[in-house]
């Protein structure tokens, strides 16, 4: 019997990706169905449904679930779920749909048919309510708010059959992992307690320190990076993967850390997104989620530890994957090493505060970060990437409004 945390909802993983003859038949049928186009975020959510990362969901949420998730962080049936998983459409497209109809779901960028949805409901939503509930703001400077406000006026709910994982398997190779695969890996390693480290950045010394704290008390760490589309100025996943692999190889004990990636786009929803990260990490087999400063935050929309406090409102019965809360970390010149607010008695003048935003800013401006900031092997990889960019590709990074962490 597995010693890993069970999938969310207490049952088995529920991947919705078809295989074999069923897949070929569905692909053939989908080609002749009416088509509904999806944004890149919706495509990523469909793939998460396909691989079982959004277990136990069986498709895109209806109005009752959407409203209950927004207002109560639970679906209408009582299942804990912190952020809506929905599919939008224009009023004209929605008007042409009827209950029970099958439609082909097409990725808006690649034009690939990604799945089949059986229409269960079409409905309008209060976008401002969703934004205020999930992001804590309706300001259009927030990248998550921008995406919700740009959605079609209607949502289309229904169960799905997933036909493709898009470019992810071919583009990312061994980095791209499904929940069943990470669970099998943990079982093979004999791990029962696993901390997920969420990242959309290369790992600097502070990140390394967080992972090592987890290794001291748990069986292992899954460095789990975002493979979906990010915002301008973020470092591509392939570069991040190389940098993280190098860090793991040079600075971690063998077989204590494993890197993988998942096919979702960031919402930049801070505390609510931290909860979603824990939900699908439970499906990946992780007992803990490392939650440090400004987890999944953007700009100054959230307090530095709001993503930790929100877990205090969620019981272990609702969410089995628990937070590993770690205070602000930094390099202290008087301690002669990495430390946190809980362990270092010295003042701010003795501390080098670290963040992914600062690292990206220094690299984009041609500066070499100090050794206390990032490992030299990692810096070398990142410098090579920035040197390859043309001036027009170097997005200005503004510390006040750029995403941090």
N, C-alpha and C positions, 0 to 999 in steps of 0.2 A: 504494500500500500504506500502511496506517495506521501512523503513528509512535507511537500511543498504546500503553500496556501492553495486552497481550491479556487477555481475560476470564480469571478464575480457572480453572485446570485446563487452560489452553492452547488451548482450542477457540474456538467462537463463543458469543455470548450465548445463553442457553437460557431464554427466557420461556415460561411455561406457561399464559399467559392466552389463552383461545380468542377467536377473532374471527369476524365474519360469520356464514355459515350454520352453521358448526360450533358457534358459541356459542349460537345460537338453538335448535338441536336439543338441545344439552346442557342448556340451561335447562329446556326442556320435559320432558326425561327426568328431570332432577333433582327436579322437583316431586313425582314419584311414588316416589322412592327413600326407603329408611329414612334417618332423619336423625341426625346426630351433632353435638352442640353444641360450639362452640369458645370459649375465653376470648378476651379482647381481644388478648392477646399472641399467641395462636395464629392469630387472624385476621390480625394484622399480618404474621406470618411467612408465612402463605399468600399474602398480597399480594406480599411480597418474592419469593417463588417465582414468582408470576405475572408480574412485570415483568422477571424475569431478574436481579434483584439478588443472588439466592442461587445463581447459576450456579456449578457445573454440577449442583446437586441436582435430582432429579426428583420429590421429595415429602418426606414426613416419615420420619425415620430409624428403622430397625429396631434390634433389641437389639445386634447386633454393632457397628453403627456408633455407637450411643449409648455403649456401653462403651468403644470404642476412642477416641472423641472425648474422653470424660471422663478416661481414663487416659493417653492419648498425644497428644492434640491432632491426631489424624489419623483419618480414616475407615478402615474395614476394608480398603479397596482402596488405601490409602496416600495419599489426597488430604488435604492439610492442611486441617483445619477445627477451630476452637478451642472452639466452644460448640454443644451439641446443638440440633437443630431438630426438635422432637417434638410430637406431638399426644396429649393425655391423654384418658382416659375412665374412667367408673366401672366397677367389676367387673361390675355387671349389664349395662351397655351393651356392654362388651367380650364378655361371654359370649354375646350374641345375634349376634355377627358371625362370619363364616366367610371363609376365604381365597378370594380372587377376587371377593368381593362388592363391588358399588359402593354407596357411601353418600353422601348429600348432606351437605356441611359447612355448618353454619348458625352465623352470628355470634350469640353469646349476648346481645348488647345490642340489635342492630337487628332480629334474626330474619330477616335476609336470607340466602338460600342463596348461599354464596360460592364453592363449588367441589364437585367430585366426587372422592372418594378410592376407589381400588381397593385393598381390604384385602390387605396382603401378610403381616401378622403382628400378633399382639397379645402384649404381654409386660409383666411387672411390672419395676419398677426399684427400685434402692436410692436413695431420695431423698437420704439423708444423704451418700452417696458423690458424687452429682451436685453437691450444694451445696458440699461440701468441695473437690471438684476444680475447680469453676468459680468459686465465690465466695471460696474459702479460709476459709470459716466455715460453721457450722450455726446461728449465732445468729439467733433470730427477729426481732431488731431490723433485720436486713438486709432491704431490700425485695425483693431477688432471691430470697433464701431463703424469704421469706413466700410468694411466688408458686409456687415449686416445691413447697413443703410443702402448699399448698392445691390442687394438681392432683389429678385422679382417680388411683386406685391403679394403673391400667393405662395403657400407651401403645399407640396404634394406628399402625402403619407402613403405608406404601404410596405409590404414585405418585399424583399429583394432576392434575386439570384445573381451572384457575382460571376462574371465571365472572364475577368482579366485583372491582373495586378499591375497593368500598365508597364511603364519603363523600369520600375524599381528592381525586379530580379536581375535583369540584364545589366542595368547601369551600375548597380551597387554590389553585385556578386555576393560574396560570403558575409558582407556587412548586414545585408538585408535579411532579417530573421522574422519568422512567424512565431506566435506564442507556443505552438506545439514544439517547435524546434528549440527554443530556449529552455522550455521545461525539460525536454529530453537531455539537453546538455547539462543542466543542473543535476538531474538525476544521475547522469553518468559520472559527474564529479563528486557525487555524494553530498551536495549542498542541500540544506534544508532552509537556512535563513540567508536571504539574498537581498542586498540593498540595490535599488536602481538609482543611478546618477543621471539625471536629466540634463542634456546639454544641447545647445545650438551653436556652441563656440568650441574652438580648440581648448584644451585644458591647460590653464596656467597653474602656478604653484598653489594658489588657494584651492582650486578644484582638486588638485592632487592630494592636498592635505585632508579635504573632506572625505575623499575615497579611502584614504588610509585610516582615518578614524573609524569608518564603517568596518574595514577589514579587521580591526583590532577586536571587534565584538561579534561579528557575523561570519558566516562561512565564505562569503564572496561578494563581489560587486559587479553589477551589470552596468557598464557605461553605455547609456542608451541615447543615441543622438537622433535628432530630427532629420528626416530625409525629404520631407515635403518642402514646398516653396517657402522661403523666408522673405524678409524685407530687404530693400536695397542696402548694400553696404555689408551684409553678413557674408561670412566666408563660406564658400561652397562645401558641400558634404564630403566630396572626395579629398579635398585638402585637409579638412578636419580629421577625417578618418586616418590619413597618413600621419598626421601630427599626434593623434591619440595613440595609434599603434606604436609609434616610436617612444612615446612617454611610458606606455605600459611595459615595453620591452626593456627599457633602460632603467626604470625607477620603481618597478613593482616586483614583488616576489612572484615567481612563475605560478600560474594556475590559481591566482587569487582574484584576478580581474578579467572580464570578458567584454569585448566591445561588440555592439550590434546597433542596428538602426531600425526605425519604424516609419511607416509612410503616412504621417499626418502633418498637417500644417499647424503652426502655432496660432493660437487665438490671442495671445498676449493678455490673458484674462487674470493674471496674478493669482490671488487666492483660489478662485473657482477653478482655474486651470490646474493648479496644484492638485486639487481633488480629482479632476479628470485624469491627470497623470498617474495618480495612485490607483484609480479604478482599472485602467488598462494594464498597469504594471502588475496588478494582481493576476490578470489573465496571462501575463508573461511568466508568472511563477515567482514574483518578487514579494517577499514578506515586508519589506520596508522601502520607503522612498526618502532619499536624502533631500532635506529641505533646508537650504541655507538662506542667505540674504537675497531678497527680492526675486524669489522663484517665479519664473514666467512673467515677470513684470515688464513694464515699459514706462520710460520717463519717470515722472514723480506721481503717477496715478495711485500707487499703493505704498503703504508703509513698508519698510525693509523686512519686517517679520510678520506681516499680515497673513502670508501664506502658511506660516506655522500656527498662528492663533486659530485659524479657521478649522483646523483638524480637531481642536478641543470641542467643537460642536458636533462631531461625528463619532458615533460609537463604533466599537470593533464589530458589533453585529451587523452594522450597516456597511462597513468597509474594513476588510481584513488586513489590507496593506496599510501599515502604520508609518507615521513620519519619523524619520531620524533627524531631530531638530538640532541644528548646529549654529552657534552664534557667529557673529561677524568674524572672519578670519583674515590674517594679514601676516606679513613678515615683520618681526620685531628685531631691531638692531641690538637692543640690550639683552634680549633673550637669546640672540644669535640663532634664530630659527622661526619656523611658522608657529603661530599661536592664535588664540581667540580672545574675545573680550572676557571670557570666563577664566582664562588661564594666565593672561598677561597683566601685570600690575603697572606697566609703564604708560607714559603719556603718548598723545597722538604724534608728537614730534619724533618719537622713536619708531613709529610704525610706517610701513609701506603698504598702503591699502591697494588691493588688487581688484580688477574687474575686467571682464571681456571687452567692455566698451573702451576702457583706457588702453588695453592692449591693441585693439583694432586701430584706434586713433594714432598711437605711436607708430605702428607699422605703416599705416597709410601715409604718414608724413615723413617716412624714411628714417625714423629714429630706431635705435637698437634698445630694446627694453633691458633693464638691469637683470643680472642673474637671479636676484631675489624675486623678480617678477615672474619670469618664465624660464624654463629649462633651455639651455643653448641649442640643443638638438631640435626642439620645437620651434624656436625662433628662426632657425635656419630654413626650415620648411616654409614657414609663413612669409619670410622675407623673399624667398624665391617666388612665391605666389604673387605678392604685391609688386615685385619687379616685373612680372609678366603682364601687368595691367597697363593699359593705355591711360593717359591722364584723364580722359573723359569717363573712364570706367571706375575711377577712384571716387566713390561717393563720400561727400563730406559727412563726417560723423559728429553730431552735436551731442555733447554729454548730457544736456538737460532733457532732451526729448527722445534720445536714442534708447533702444532697449538695452537693459543692463544684464550682467550675469554671464 
